[in-house]
Amino acid sequence: MNTKLLDSSPTPSEVSGRMAEMVLSEEELHHHWKKVKSRFNDMSESQRVDEFQKFWEKGFEVTELDKKTGLLYSSSPLMRVFTICHEQLVEGYLQFKGERLETQEEIAAAVQIVKRSIESTIRRFKGIVKEEGAEPGYADSKEPVSCFYGFQEGFGSDDYLIGMFFSEGGHTRAINEVVEEWGQFGVRTEPVGTERDVHTRRTSLWNLYFDRKEYRKNFAKLSHEERLKEIKDLSEKGIKFRYTDRKTNHNYNTDVIPFGMEQYSRRFSYDFMLKYSEKNLPGASARREEIDRLEKSLFGIIAKHNGFVTIIERDLIQASNACLSLQESEDFDGKGHVYVQFPSKNARSRASEEVFEKLSSYGVQFSLEKGEEPSPGEQNAILRQELDSKRARLDLSWKMLEWRKERHREESIELENAEAGLLQRERDINKIEQNLPECEKHPNHKRTNSSDRESMGTKENTEYLPAP
């Protein structure tokens, strides 16, 4: 029996996948997609998800928008990471279950309970748990990069599960249920890559379905108040539209807001230097561990105030440090940014104030959005941040001045030495000049020619005495 052939045999899942590919040609898949689109509005949520999952299994990428709800369905799964922080899990078990998790074995067992619960929720909303090494539905980067978006293993979490959804509604409901059930036990949610992908797909479809000519006709018949409501709706959909009323000369323009910067949003930023001086700067490995702890604290505060992380961006400053994983970064020199959507102005204010109170010593900062009215606490935090920045710039200026003064002292010493050398040469030349008349009276005396004198530099010259 040929064991080599047996070893290379495909698994049952691979066989079913290949058979699925063989069943329908690309032309037939296109035809099937047209049939799904034609009856999309009459299909139930479950039927829609089943169809898009089948397309995913066949590697056929399609996306549709429910115009009534504004929700996406896609065969390129919408993903979300559910992360678990061990420290907060231990605190949660003690506070809400009255159980102490004192050993690593007890913590590991609790983690598995949480994971099984999260997995059950994902599957209940017709999602799939991404297996390690499984194709996630999009092409992972194989080239080293210096900018990382979204979840990175080993930063801000201890354990995690990735859910893959074919319906934005299921995606959202699963996130809400997991966070509601396990949020107080240290379970949080982070984007994979960037949520911009979902936003871009939705915006593209809204624009594709937008009949501008017909819309302008209807828009002209509306009252001023109705027009303002329509403009707001178009802005939220990402549709650019401009209309000028010829009678009143009033301009109506949509204001398309960049993703991650919606109402009640906030960007938190931090430097991987963590406010260390260059003399005391820890190595890359030690700073990665500190960033991990910092992000756990930051994400914990965000979760506490019901914030939803939309974008995580970690940027290495030098492109020469590009790598496949942040863990592989050699000197770990860069910046981190976390974009968050809060449910209300008060939640955003309270979170911002707590982040400043607990993490400003690590260099975590936030900035106000354009036109935003800060709370008194936020205003104080902003003023303190500005004061810290000014103090840091002043300290740097003092250091630069000290460096220049030190350089000036070194240059002064060099100038003094150069001046002493020139004075010595001048004394040597004066001595030769004084002896010159005697040499002229006694021409037979051995004389030093001019080239010899020049080579003597600042050394002692020979005395020129009359011949006996």
ROLO-420165 format. One record per residue (C-alpha): x, y, z. Coordinates in steps of 0.5 Angstrom, whole numbers, always signed. Layout:
<atoms>
+-------+-------+-------+
!  east ! north !    up !
+-------+-------+-------+
!     X !     Y !     Z !
...
+-------+-------+-------+
</atoms>
This chain:
<atoms>
+-------+-------+-------+
!  east ! north !    up !
+-------+-------+-------+
!    +0 !    +0 !    +0 !
!    +3 !    +7 !    -2 !
!    +3 !   +11 !    +5 !
!    +5 !   +17 !    +1 !
!    -1 !   +17 !    -3 !
!    -5 !   +16 !    +4 !
!    -2 !   +22 !    +7 !
!    -3 !   +27 !    +2 !
!   -11 !   +25 !    +2 !
!   -15 !   +31 !    +3 !
!   -19 !   +32 !    +9 !
!   -27 !   +31 !    +8 !
!   -28 !   +39 !    +9 !
!   -23 !   +40 !    +3 !
!   -27 !   +34 !    -1 !
!   -33 !   +38 !    +0 !
!   -30 !   +44 !    -2 !
!   -27 !   +42 !    -8 !
!   -34 !   +38 !   -10 !
!   -38 !   +45 !    -9 !
!   -33 !   +48 !   -14 !
!   -34 !   +43 !   -19 !
!   -42 !   +43 !   -18 !
!   -42 !   +50 !   -21 !
!   -38 !   +54 !   -26 !
!   -37 !   +61 !   -25 !
!   -42 !   +63 !   -30 !
!   -47 !   +59 !   -27 !
!   -45 !   +62 !   -20 !
!   -46 !   +69 !   -23 !
!   -53 !   +67 !   -26 !
!   -55 !   +64 !   -19 !
!   -53 !   +71 !   -16 !
!   -58 !   +74 !   -20 !
!   -63 !   +70 !   -18 !
!   -61 !   +71 !   -11 !
!   -61 !   +79 !   -12 !
!   -68 !   +79 !   -15 !
!   -71 !   +75 !    -9 !
!   -67 !   +79 !    -4 !
!   -72 !   +83 !    -1 !
!   -77 !   +77 !    +0 !
!   -72 !   +73 !    +3 !
!   -72 !   +72 !   +11 !
!   -65 !   +73 !   +15 !
!   -64 !   +66 !   +15 !
!   -64 !   +65 !    +8 !
!   -60 !   +71 !    +6 !
!   -54 !   +69 !   +11 !
!   -55 !   +61 !    +8 !
!   -54 !   +64 !    +1 !
!   -48 !   +69 !    +2 !
!   -45 !   +63 !    +6 !
!   -45 !   +58 !    +0 !
!   -42 !   +64 !    -4 !
!   -36 !   +64 !    +1 !
!   -35 !   +57 !    +1 !
!   -35 !   +57 !    -7 !
!   -30 !   +63 !    -6 !
!   -35 !   +68 !   -10 !
!   -35 !   +75 !    -7 !
!   -42 !   +78 !    -7 !
!   -45 !   +84 !    -3 !
!   -52 !   +87 !    -2 !
!   -55 !   +92 !    +2 !
!   -62 !   +92 !    +5 !
!   -64 !   +99 !    +3 !
!   -69 !   +99 !    +9 !
!   -65 !   +98 !   +14 !
!   -58 !  +100 !   +11 !
!   -55 !   +93 !   +13 !
!   -50 !   +89 !    +9 !
!   -50 !   +82 !    +7 !
!   -43 !   +79 !    +4 !
!   -40 !   +73 !    +2 !
!   -33 !   +77 !    +5 !
!   -35 !   +76 !   +12 !
!   -35 !   +82 !   +17 !
!   -31 !   +80 !   +23 !
!   -30 !   +82 !   +30 !
!   -25 !   +80 !   +35 !
!   -27 !   +78 !   +42 !
!   -21 !   +79 !   +47 !
!   -21 !   +76 !   +54 !
!   -16 !   +80 !   +59 !
!   -14 !   +75 !   +65 !
!   -14 !   +80 !   +70 !
!   -21 !   +83 !   +69 !
!   -23 !   +76 !   +69 !
!   -21 !   +74 !   +76 !
!   -24 !   +81 !   +78 !
!   -30 !   +79 !   +75 !
!   -31 !   +72 !   +78 !
!   -29 !   +75 !   +85 !
!   -34 !   +80 !   +84 !
!   -40 !   +77 !   +80 !
!   -39 !   +70 !   +82 !
!   -36 !   +70 !   +89 !
!   -31 !   +65 !   +86 !
!   -23 !   +66 !   +87 !
!   -19 !   +64 !   +81 !
!   -12 !   +63 !   +84 !
!    -8 !   +58 !   +80 !
!    -6 !   +59 !   +72 !
!   -11 !   +52 !   +72 !
!   -17 !   +55 !   +75 !
!   -16 !   +62 !   +70 !
!   -15 !   +57 !   +64 !
!   -21 !   +53 !   +66 !
!   -25 !   +60 !   +67 !
!   -23 !   +62 !   +60 !
!   -25 !   +56 !   +56 !
!   -32 !   +57 !   +59 !
!   -32 !   +64 !   +57 !
!   -30 !   +62 !   +50 !
!   -35 !   +57 !   +49 !
!   -40 !   +62 !   +51 !
!   -38 !   +67 !   +46 !
!   -37 !   +61 !   +41 !
!   -45 !   +59 !   +42 !
!   -47 !   +66 !   +41 !
!   -43 !   +67 !   +35 !
!   -46 !   +61 !   +32 !
!   -53 !   +63 !   +34 !
!   -53 !   +69 !   +30 !
!   -51 !   +64 !   +24 !
!   -43 !   +66 !   +25 !
!   -37 !   +62 !   +24 !
!   -31 !   +62 !   +29 !
!   -25 !   +63 !   +25 !
!   -20 !   +57 !   +26 !
!   -13 !   +59 !   +27 !
!   -10 !   +58 !   +20 !
!   -16 !   +58 !   +17 !
!   -17 !   +63 !   +11 !
!   -21 !   +69 !   +14 !
!   -24 !   +71 !    +7 !
!   -19 !   +76 !    +5 !
!   -12 !   +76 !    +3 !
!    -8 !   +77 !    +9 !
!    -1 !   +81 !    +8 !
!    +5 !   +77 !    +6 !
!    +9 !   +83 !    +5 !
!   +12 !   +87 !   +11 !
!    +9 !   +93 !   +13 !
!   +10 !   +99 !   +18 !
!    +3 !  +101 !   +19 !
!    -2 !   +96 !   +23 !
!    -9 !   +96 !   +23 !
!   -14 !   +93 !   +28 !
!   -12 !   +87 !   +32 !
!    -5 !   +84 !   +34 !
!    -4 !   +78 !   +38 !
!    -1 !   +80 !   +44 !
!    -3 !   +87 !   +45 !
!    -8 !   +89 !   +50 !
!   -11 !   +82 !   +51 !
!    -9 !   +75 !   +53 !
!   -14 !   +70 !   +50 !
!   -19 !   +72 !   +44 !
!   -24 !   +69 !   +39 !
!   -25 !   +71 !   +32 !
!   -32 !   +71 !   +29 !
!   -34 !   +71 !   +22 !
!   -41 !   +74 !   +20 !
!   -45 !   +74 !   +13 !
!   -50 !   +79 !   +16 !
!   -48 !   +86 !   +19 !
!   -55 !   +85 !   +23 !
!   -52 !   +78 !   +26 !
!   -45 !   +81 !   +27 !
!   -48 !   +87 !   +31 !
!   -53 !   +83 !   +35 !
!   -47 !   +78 !   +37 !
!   -43 !   +83 !   +39 !
!   -48 !   +87 !   +43 !
!   -50 !   +80 !   +47 !
!   -43 !   +78 !   +48 !
!   -41 !   +85 !   +51 !
!   -47 !   +85 !   +55 !
!   -46 !   +78 !   +58 !
!   -39 !   +78 !   +59 !
!   -36 !   +85 !   +59 !
!   -36 !   +86 !   +66 !
!   -31 !   +80 !   +66 !
!   -26 !   +83 !   +62 !
!   -29 !   +81 !   +55 !
!   -28 !   +87 !   +50 !
!   -29 !   +87 !   +42 !
!   -24 !   +90 !   +37 !
!   -24 !   +90 !   +30 !
!   -20 !   +86 !   +25 !
!   -16 !   +90 !   +20 !
!   -21 !   +96 !   +20 !
!   -28 !   +97 !   +20 !
!   -27 !  +102 !   +14 !
!   -28 !   +96 !   +10 !
!   -35 !   +95 !   +12 !
!   -36 !  +102 !   +12 !
!   -33 !  +103 !    +5 !
!   -38 !   +97 !    +2 !
!   -44 !  +100 !    +5 !
!   -42 !  +107 !    +2 !
!   -41 !  +105 !    -5 !
!   -47 !  +101 !    -5 !
!   -51 !  +107 !    -3 !
!   -48 !  +111 !    -8 !
!   -49 !  +106 !   -14 !
!   -57 !  +105 !   -12 !
!   -57 !  +113 !   -12 !
!   -61 !  +116 !   -18 !
!   -59 !  +123 !   -17 !
!   -63 !  +126 !   -23 !
!   -70 !  +123 !   -20 !
!   -68 !  +125 !   -13 !
!   -67 !  +132 !   -15 !
!   -74 !  +133 !   -18 !
!   -77 !  +130 !   -11 !
!   -72 !  +134 !    -7 !
!   -74 !  +141 !   -11 !
!   -82 !  +139 !    -8 !
!   -79 !  +139 !    -1 !
!   -80 !  +144 !    +5 !
!   -74 !  +147 !    +8 !
!   -74 !  +143 !   +14 !
!   -75 !  +137 !   +10 !
!   -69 !  +138 !    +6 !
!   -65 !  +139 !   +12 !
!   -67 !  +132 !   +14 !
!   -66 !  +129 !    +7 !
!   -59 !  +132 !    +7 !
!   -57 !  +129 !   +14 !
!   -59 !  +122 !   +12 !
!   -55 !  +123 !    +5 !
!   -49 !  +125 !    +9 !
!   -50 !  +119 !   +14 !
!   -50 !  +114 !    +8 !
!   -44 !  +118 !    +5 !
!   -47 !  +121 !    -1 !
!   -45 !  +127 !    -4 !
!   -50 !  +132 !    -6 !
!   -51 !  +139 !    -8 !
!   -57 !  +143 !    -9 !
!   -58 !  +151 !   -10 !
!   -65 !  +154 !    -9 !
!   -66 !  +159 !   -15 !
!   -71 !  +163 !   -11 !
!   -68 !  +163 !    -4 !
!   -61 !  +162 !    -7 !
!   -60 !  +157 !    -1 !
!   -55 !  +152 !    -2 !
!   -56 !  +145 !    +1 !
!   -50 !  +141 !    +1 !
!   -48 !  +134 !    +5 !
!   -42 !  +133 !    +9 !
!   -39 !  +127 !    +9 !
!   -36 !  +125 !   +15 !
!   -30 !  +121 !   +15 !
!   -31 !  +114 !   +18 !
!   -29 !  +114 !   +25 !
!   -30 !  +121 !   +26 !
!   -38 !  +121 !   +27 !
!   -42 !  +124 !   +33 !
!   -39 !  +122 !   +40 !
!   -33 !  +120 !   +37 !
!   -26 !  +120 !   +40 !
!   -19 !  +119 !   +38 !
!   -14 !  +117 !   +44 !
!    -6 !  +117 !   +42 !
!    +0 !  +115 !   +45 !
!    +8 !  +114 !   +43 !
!   +11 !  +108 !   +44 !
!   +17 !  +112 !   +48 !
!   +12 !  +112 !   +54 !
!   +15 !  +119 !   +56 !
!   +22 !  +115 !   +58 !
!   +28 !  +120 !   +57 !
!   +33 !  +117 !   +52 !
!   +38 !  +115 !   +57 !
!   +33 !  +111 !   +61 !
!   +29 !  +108 !   +55 !
!   +28 !  +101 !   +56 !
!   +29 !   +96 !   +50 !
!   +24 !   +94 !   +45 !
!   +22 !   +88 !   +49 !
!   +20 !   +91 !   +55 !
!   +16 !   +97 !   +52 !
!   +12 !   +92 !   +48 !
!   +10 !   +89 !   +55 !
!    +9 !   +96 !   +57 !
!    +4 !   +98 !   +51 !
!    +1 !   +91 !   +52 !
!    -1 !   +93 !   +60 !
!    -3 !  +100 !   +57 !
!    -7 !   +98 !   +52 !
!   -11 !   +93 !   +57 !
!   -12 !   +99 !   +61 !
!   -14 !  +104 !   +55 !
!   -19 !   +98 !   +53 !
!   -22 !   +97 !   +59 !
!   -24 !  +104 !   +61 !
!   -27 !  +105 !   +54 !
!   -31 !   +98 !   +55 !
!   -33 !  +101 !   +62 !
!   -36 !  +107 !   +58 !
!   -39 !  +103 !   +53 !
!   -35 !  +105 !   +48 !
!   -34 !  +101 !   +41 !
!   -27 !  +101 !   +38 !
!   -28 !  +103 !   +30 !
!   -20 !  +103 !   +29 !
!   -14 !  +101 !   +32 !
!    -8 !  +104 !   +28 !
!    +0 !  +102 !   +30 !
!    +5 !  +106 !   +26 !
!   +12 !  +104 !   +26 !
!   +16 !  +111 !   +25 !
!   +22 !  +108 !   +20 !
!   +20 !  +104 !   +14 !
!   +26 !  +100 !   +15 !
!   +23 !   +97 !   +21 !
!   +17 !   +94 !   +17 !
!   +15 !   +87 !   +19 !
!    +9 !   +82 !   +19 !
!    +8 !   +83 !   +26 !
!    +9 !   +88 !   +31 !
!   +12 !   +83 !   +36 !
!   +18 !   +82 !   +31 !
!   +19 !   +90 !   +31 !
!   +26 !   +91 !   +33 !
!   +27 !   +97 !   +36 !
!   +19 !   +99 !   +37 !
!   +19 !  +106 !   +36 !
!   +13 !  +109 !   +33 !
!    +6 !  +111 !   +35 !
!    -1 !  +108 !   +37 !
!    -8 !  +111 !   +35 !
!   -15 !  +108 !   +38 !
!   -21 !  +111 !   +35 !
!   -28 !  +110 !   +39 !
!   -35 !  +111 !   +38 !
!   -39 !  +113 !   +45 !
!   -46 !  +112 !   +46 !
!   -47 !  +119 !   +48 !
!   -43 !  +126 !   +50 !
!   -43 !  +124 !   +57 !
!   -40 !  +117 !   +56 !
!   -35 !  +120 !   +52 !
!   -33 !  +126 !   +57 !
!   -33 !  +121 !   +63 !
!   -28 !  +116 !   +59 !
!   -24 !  +122 !   +56 !
!   -23 !  +124 !   +64 !
!   -21 !  +117 !   +66 !
!   -16 !  +116 !   +61 !
!   -13 !  +123 !   +62 !
!   -13 !  +121 !   +70 !
!   -10 !  +114 !   +69 !
!    -6 !  +114 !   +63 !
!    -3 !  +121 !   +62 !
!    +3 !  +119 !   +66 !
!    +4 !  +114 !   +60 !
!    +3 !  +120 !   +55 !
!    -4 !  +118 !   +53 !
!    -7 !  +124 !   +50 !
!   -14 !  +126 !   +46 !
!   -16 !  +131 !   +42 !
!   -23 !  +135 !   +41 !
!   -26 !  +134 !   +35 !
!   -28 !  +140 !   +30 !
!   -33 !  +145 !   +34 !
!   -34 !  +140 !   +40 !
!   -36 !  +143 !   +46 !
!   -32 !  +140 !   +52 !
!   -34 !  +138 !   +59 !
!   -31 !  +142 !   +64 !
!   -27 !  +136 !   +66 !
!   -25 !  +135 !   +59 !
!   -23 !  +142 !   +58 !
!   -18 !  +141 !   +64 !
!   -15 !  +135 !   +61 !
!   -14 !  +139 !   +55 !
!   -10 !  +144 !   +58 !
!    -6 !  +140 !   +62 !
!    -4 !  +136 !   +56 !
!    -2 !  +143 !   +53 !
!    +2 !  +145 !   +59 !
!    +5 !  +138 !   +59 !
!    +7 !  +139 !   +52 !
!    +9 !  +146 !   +53 !
!   +14 !  +143 !   +59 !
!   +16 !  +138 !   +54 !
!   +18 !  +143 !   +49 !
!   +21 !  +147 !   +54 !
!   +25 !  +142 !   +57 !
!   +28 !  +140 !   +50 !
!   +30 !  +147 !   +49 !
!   +34 !  +147 !   +55 !
!   +37 !  +141 !   +53 !
!   +39 !  +144 !   +46 !
!   +41 !  +150 !   +49 !
!   +46 !  +146 !   +54 !
!   +48 !  +142 !   +48 !
!   +50 !  +149 !   +44 !
!   +53 !  +152 !   +51 !
!   +58 !  +145 !   +51 !
!   +59 !  +146 !   +44 !
!   +61 !  +153 !   +45 !
!   +66 !  +151 !   +51 !
!   +69 !  +146 !   +46 !
!   +70 !  +151 !   +41 !
!   +72 !  +156 !   +45 !
!   +78 !  +152 !   +48 !
!   +80 !  +150 !   +41 !
!   +80 !  +157 !   +39 !
!   +84 !  +159 !   +45 !
!   +89 !  +153 !   +43 !
!   +89 !  +156 !   +36 !
!   +91 !  +163 !   +38 !
!   +96 !  +160 !   +43 !
!   +99 !  +156 !   +37 !
!   +99 !  +163 !   +33 !
!  +102 !  +167 !   +38 !
!  +108 !  +162 !   +39 !
!  +109 !  +162 !   +31 !
!  +109 !  +169 !   +32 !
!  +115 !  +169 !   +37 !
!  +119 !  +165 !   +33 !
!  +118 !  +169 !   +27 !
!  +120 !  +175 !   +31 !
!  +126 !  +172 !   +34 !
!  +129 !  +170 !   +27 !
!  +127 !  +177 !   +25 !
!  +132 !  +180 !   +31 !
!  +138 !  +175 !   +29 !
!  +137 !  +177 !   +21 !
!  +142 !  +183 !   +22 !
!  +148 !  +179 !   +25 !
!  +147 !  +174 !   +20 !
!  +148 !  +179 !   +14 !
!  +154 !  +181 !   +17 !
!  +157 !  +174 !   +17 !
!  +155 !  +171 !   +11 !
!  +159 !  +165 !   +12 !
!  +155 !  +163 !   +18 !
!  +151 !  +157 !   +17 !
!  +144 !  +159 !   +16 !
!  +137 !  +156 !   +16 !
!  +133 !  +157 !    +9 !
!  +126 !  +159 !    +9 !
!  +123 !  +152 !    +8 !
!  +127 !  +150 !   +14 !
!  +124 !  +155 !   +18 !
!  +117 !  +154 !   +16 !
!  +118 !  +146 !   +18 !
!  +120 !  +148 !   +25 !
!  +113 !  +151 !   +26 !
!  +112 !  +153 !   +33 !
!  +119 !  +149 !   +36 !
!  +125 !  +153 !   +39 !
!  +129 !  +156 !   +33 !
!  +137 !  +156 !   +33 !
!  +140 !  +162 !   +36 !
!  +144 !  +166 !   +31 !
!  +151 !  +168 !   +34 !
!  +157 !  +172 !   +31 !
!  +162 !  +167 !   +28 !
!  +169 !  +167 !   +33 !
+-------+-------+-------+
</atoms>
